[in-house]
Each structure stands twice: as C-alpha cells, then as structure tokens.
Amino acid sequence: MGKLDGKVAVITGGGRGIGRGIAKTFAAQGAAVVVNDLGVTVAGAAETSTPAEDVVKEIKAAGGKATANHLDISTVQGGEGLINQAVKEFGKLDILVNVAGILRDRMIFNMSEQEWDDVIRVHLKGHYCTMRPATAYMREHKSGRVINFSSNSALGSPGQPNYAAAKAGILGLTYSSANALQKYGITVNAIMPGASTRMTDTIPAGRMPGATGLPQSQSVEGTPRDPVNVAPICVFLASDEAANVTGQCFGASGYRIMRYRHIVADRVIYNDGPWDIDSLFDRLKSTLLVDLTPPRM
C-alpha cells in the first residue's frame, strides 16, 4: 500500500531533475500525477524535446497513472489550466508541488531588466499562478498539500541576485500562505534541495565558497547528488501524516534531511527613549556589530 494511494498530484517542472524524481516517486506511492513541463532549456529557450511525455510513459510502464501538461505556469491562464486539467482528468486535486524554474545568472551591477523579470516571473509569479487556483479548490474541499521549492541560493548565492530574490520570496509566500490556509486544512511547506541538475551544471567551479565543482547531472544516478533523493521528504509532506506540519522549510540534500529555523533576532539593544546618534554609534560597536558573519549558504 502506497503512502499516497488515491491522491492526485500536480508537479510543475516534472519532466526533468528533481521534478522528475518526485513525479515518479509519487506515482510509485499510489498518486495519479499531472506532469507539467514546458520543455525548455535551463535558460527558458524553446526545445523540441518532450520531457513531460517521457516521464508519463515511464510512470505508465510501471503501472502508475499520469498525464502530461505543457502550459506556461508563469501565466495565470497556464496555472488555471494546469489545475483544471488535474480535476478534469482525475476528478480532484490533493497535492501541488512547485518545482519549475529557469536561470539568468549575472552580477547585480550588469543584470538586465529582462534577466531580472524573467526569473522572478517563472519562479515567484509561477508559484502564485499555480497556488491561487489550487488553494481555491483545496479551500472549498477543506484539504490539501502545497510544497514549494526555494533554494539555499536565497541565503546569499553570488551572481544570482534575481534567483536568490525569487527563492527568498517563495519562502515569504510559503509562510504567509501557511498561516492563512491552515484553518482550511491546507498545509504549505518549502524545500531547499541539494542535487545535481541542469541548473547546477551551469554553476562555475569555485562560485560558491569552498566549492570545487559539482558533479554533472548525467553522472549522479545512485549517488548522493541524485535528484531522486529529494523526493522522500516530499512524499511525507504530501501525505495524510503531515496534516499538522505547515509553514516549515526543509532541506533535502543527498541522504540528509534538515529543518531550517525561521529568522529570529539573536541580539537586541534597548534605549529609554529616542536614540541619540552618537550614543547609538558607540553601542552598536560593542553589541550588535560584534561577531558579525556574512550571509552563507
């Protein structure tokens, strides 16, 4: 008996990498899966490949239920069409997993407006475009699971200001939605994954502190960098047993699963009244500015 028997799941970016691993694992655990993938390069350019159909064929060959979807989830029409397809073909919607994304890496001082807008549109707006219709349906039925994909790039990845901003925005969206939707029986959580994918293939060796180069995605099957290792925590968060788990961010990298703590103040200084500028300068140096650490991934 599967952990997701009888469930219907929509997975964006389900044709490759992490999304593919989640789609196949969900299907193996009994879920009917709508595999959404636009079939584009990591930069968002059109391709002739059909990764969504390929995953659907694999799932069906293994005895599972799946259907493909090629709509653009960065548009309201695409998001609504995707959710409507799940309900029409499988009769309901239980789970939404937002994985789809692109990259437009550049330093902030030479990033174009288009490069900024494209990444924010696909990642952050893309989450909104699927979550809006999905949660409207789930609210009506008083049940649902939403799993969003952030990234540890949100913690300070150099050369990715657009991607980092989008992924940090997804955390805010996750926390806000979790607080708003819990009373309707809907959980909303986030994942910060670690795996070798088409996206990590583009990262130059040495960009991240301490990095010596990540293994290429085509050579990681069966290793800790295999994207399929991200799927198990997603199965749990999508299951009935996670009914009381919401507003959380988990990391999944290799054979490790982590829970990230929300941002909290670690030091506070007080004053009896309005701050005197000279006094504040002095107090900051001996309190809040002691032992500063840079953002780290």
C-alpha positions in Angstrom: 0.0 0.0 0.0 1.4 3.4 -1.0 1.7 6.5 1.2 -0.3 8.5 -1.4 -2.9 6.0 -2.6 -5.9 7.7 -4.1 -4.2 11.1 -4.2 -4.0 13.4 -7.2 -0.8 15.5 -7.5 0.3 18.3 -9.8 4.0 18.7 -10.3 5.5 21.6 -12.2 8.9 21.1 -13.8 8.2 17.4 -13.6 9.9 16.4 -16.8 13.5 16.5 -15.5 15.7 16.6 -12.5 14.1 17.0 -9.1 10.6 17.3 -10.5 11.0 14.0 -12.5 12.2 12.2 -9.3 9.2 13.5 -7.4 6.7 12.6 -10.1 7.9 9.0 -10.4 8.1 8.6 -6.7 4.7 10.0 -6.1 3.3 7.6 -8.8 5.1 4.7 -7.2 3.4 5.6 -3.9 -0.1 5.5 -5.5 -0.7 9.0 -6.6 -2.1 10.0 -10.0 0.3 12.6 -11.3 -0.1 15.5 -13.7 3.5 16.1 -15.0 3.8 19.8 -16.1 6.9 20.7 -18.1 7.1 23.4 -20.8 10.1 21.6 -22.4 12.6 24.4 -22.4 16.3 24.8 -21.7 17.5 25.9 -18.3 17.6 29.4 -19.7 14.0 29.2 -20.8 14.5 28.8 -24.5 12.2 26.5 -26.5 13.3 22.9 -27.2 11.9 20.2 -29.4 12.1 17.6 -26.5 9.1 16.3 -24.7 10.3 15.6 -21.2 6.8 15.5 -19.7 5.6 12.8 -22.0 8.8 10.8 -21.4 8.1 10.8 -17.6 4.4 9.9 -18.2 5.5 6.9 -20.3 7.8 5.7 -17.6 5.1 6.0 -14.9 2.6 4.2 -17.0 5.0 1.5 -17.9 5.5 0.9 -14.2 1.7 0.6 -13.7 1.1 4.1 -12.5 -1.3 6.9 -13.5 -0.1 10.1 -15.1 -0.8 12.7 -17.8 1.3 15.4 -19.3 0.8 19.1 -19.3 2.8 21.8 -21.3 1.2 25.0 -20.1 3.3 28.0 -19.0 2.8 28.2 -15.3 4.2 31.8 -15.2 0.9 32.9 -16.5 -2.5 33.0 -14.7 -4.1 31.1 -17.7 -1.4 28.4 -17.5 -1.8 27.9 -13.8 -5.5 27.7 -14.0 -5.4 25.4 -17.0 -3.0 23.1 -15.2 -5.2 22.8 -12.1 -8.3 22.4 -14.2 -6.7 19.5 -16.1 -5.9 17.6 -12.9 -9.5 17.9 -11.7 -11.0 17.1 -15.1 -8.8 14.0 -15.8 -8.5 12.6 -12.3 -11.6 14.0 -10.6 -9.9 16.1 -7.8 -6.7 17.7 -6.6 -4.9 16.9 -3.4 -1.3 18.0 -3.9 0.6 20.8 -5.6 4.4 20.7 -5.9 6.0 23.7 -7.5 9.5 22.9 -8.9 9.6 24.6 -12.3 12.3 27.3 -12.8 14.9 28.9 -15.0 18.2 30.7 -14.5 19.5 34.1 -15.8 22.7 34.4 -13.8 24.5 37.7 -13.7 26.1 40.1 -11.2 23.7 42.7 -9.9 25.7 45.6 -11.5 25.3 44.2 -15.0 22.0 42.3 -14.9 19.4 43.5 -17.4 15.8 44.2 -16.6 14.7 41.3 -18.8 17.0 38.9 -16.9 15.6 40.1 -13.6 12.0 39.9 -14.8 12.2 36.5 -16.4 13.5 34.7 -13.3 11.1 36.5 -11.0 8.2 35.7 -13.4 8.9 32.0 -13.7 9.8 31.3 -10.1 7.9 33.7 -7.8 5.0 34.5 -10.1 4.9 30.9 -11.2 4.2 29.8 -7.7 1.4 32.4 -7.4 -0.2 31.3 -10.7 -0.5 27.7 -9.6 -1.2 28.2 -5.9 -4.1 30.6 -6.5 -6.4 28.2 -8.3 -5.1 25.2 -6.4 -5.7 26.7 -3.0 -9.1 28.0 -4.1 -10.0 24.4 -4.9 -8.5 23.0 -1.7 -10.2 25.6 0.4 -13.5 24.5 -1.0 -12.8 20.9 -0.1 -11.1 21.7 3.2 -8.0 19.7 2.4 -4.7 20.0 0.5 -0.9 19.9 0.4 1.3 22.6 -1.2 5.0 22.0 -1.5 7.1 24.9 -2.8 10.7 24.9 -3.9 13.0 27.5 -2.6 16.8 27.2 -2.7 19.8 27.8 -0.4 20.7 30.4 -3.0 18.2 32.6 -1.1 20.8 32.7 1.7 23.3 34.6 -0.5 24.4 32.9 -3.7 26.8 35.3 -5.5 25.9 36.1 -9.1 22.3 35.1 -8.8 20.5 38.2 -7.3 17.3 37.5 -9.3 17.2 33.8 -8.5 18.1 34.5 -4.8 15.4 37.2 -4.6 12.8 34.9 -6.2 13.7 32.0 -3.9 13.6 34.2 -0.8 10.2 35.5 -2.0 8.9 31.9 -2.2 9.7 31.5 1.5 7.7 34.5 2.3 4.9 33.3 0.1 5.0 29.9 1.8 4.9 31.3 5.4 2.1 33.7 4.6 0.0 31.1 2.8 0.6 28.6 5.6 -0.7 31.0 8.2 -3.8 31.9 6.1 -4.7 28.4 4.9 -4.2 26.2 8.0 -7.8 26.7 9.2 -9.0 25.2 5.9 -7.0 22.0 6.3 -4.3 23.1 3.8 -0.6 22.8 4.6 2.1 24.8 2.8 5.8 24.0 3.2 9.0 24.7 1.4 12.0 22.6 0.3 15.6 23.8 -0.2 17.0 21.0 -2.3 20.6 19.9 -2.9 21.2 17.8 -6.1 22.9 17.8 -9.4 20.5 19.1 -12.1 20.7 21.0 -15.3 20.7 24.2 -13.2 23.7 23.2 -11.1 25.5 22.1 -14.3 25.8 25.8 -15.2 27.5 26.8 -11.9 31.2 27.5 -12.5 33.6 25.7 -10.1 34.5 27.9 -7.2 31.5 30.3 -7.4 30.2 29.0 -4.0 32.5 29.3 -1.0 34.5 26.1 -0.6 33.1 24.6 -3.8 35.4 22.6 -6.0 32.9 21.8 -8.7 29.7 19.8 -8.6 29.3 16.5 -10.4 27.4 16.8 -13.7 23.7 15.7 -13.6 24.1 13.0 -16.2 26.5 11.1 -14.0 24.9 11.1 -10.5 22.3 8.4 -10.6 22.6 6.3 -7.5 24.8 8.8 -5.7 24.1 11.4 -3.0 23.7 14.1 -5.7 20.9 12.1 -7.5 17.8 14.4 -7.6 15.6 11.5 -6.6 16.9 11.8 -3.1 14.8 14.9 -2.7 11.5 13.0 -3.2 11.1 11.1 0.1 10.6 14.2 2.3 8.1 15.5 -0.4 6.1 12.2 -0.1 5.9 12.7 3.7 4.8 16.4 3.4 2.2 15.3 0.8 0.8 12.5 2.9 -2.0 12.4 5.5 0.5 12.1 8.3 1.8 15.6 7.6 -1.6 17.2 8.4 -0.1 19.3 11.3 3.2 20.2 9.5 2.9 23.6 7.9 4.8 26.8 7.4 8.2 25.0 7.5 11.2 24.9 5.3 13.1 21.6 5.0 16.4 20.9 3.3 17.0 17.7 1.3 20.5 17.0 0.1 21.9 13.6 -0.6 21.0 11.3 2.3 20.4 14.3 4.7 17.1 16.0 5.6 17.3 19.2 7.5 14.8 21.6 9.2 15.6 25.3 8.8 14.8 27.6 11.6 12.8 30.8 10.9 14.7 34.1 11.0 14.7 35.3 14.6 16.5 38.2 16.3 19.7 36.9 18.0 20.6 40.2 19.7 18.6 43.2 20.8 19.6 46.6 22.3 17.2 48.9 24.1 17.1 52.5 24.9 15.0 54.6 27.4 13.8 56.9 24.6 14.7 58.1 21.1 18.2 57.2 20.0 21.0 59.7 20.3 23.0 59.2 17.1 26.4 59.4 18.8 25.3 57.1 21.6 23.9 54.6 19.1 27.1 54.5 17.1 29.0 53.6 20.3 26.6 51.0 21.5 26.4 49.3 18.1 30.1 48.7 18.1 30.0 46.8 21.4 26.7 44.9 20.9 25.1 44.2 17.5 28.2 44.5 15.5 30.3 42.0 17.5 31.0 38.7 15.8 29.2 39.5 12.5 29.2 36.7 9.9 28.5 37.2 6.2 25.5 35.5 4.6 26.4 31.9 3.9 24.9 29.1 2.0 
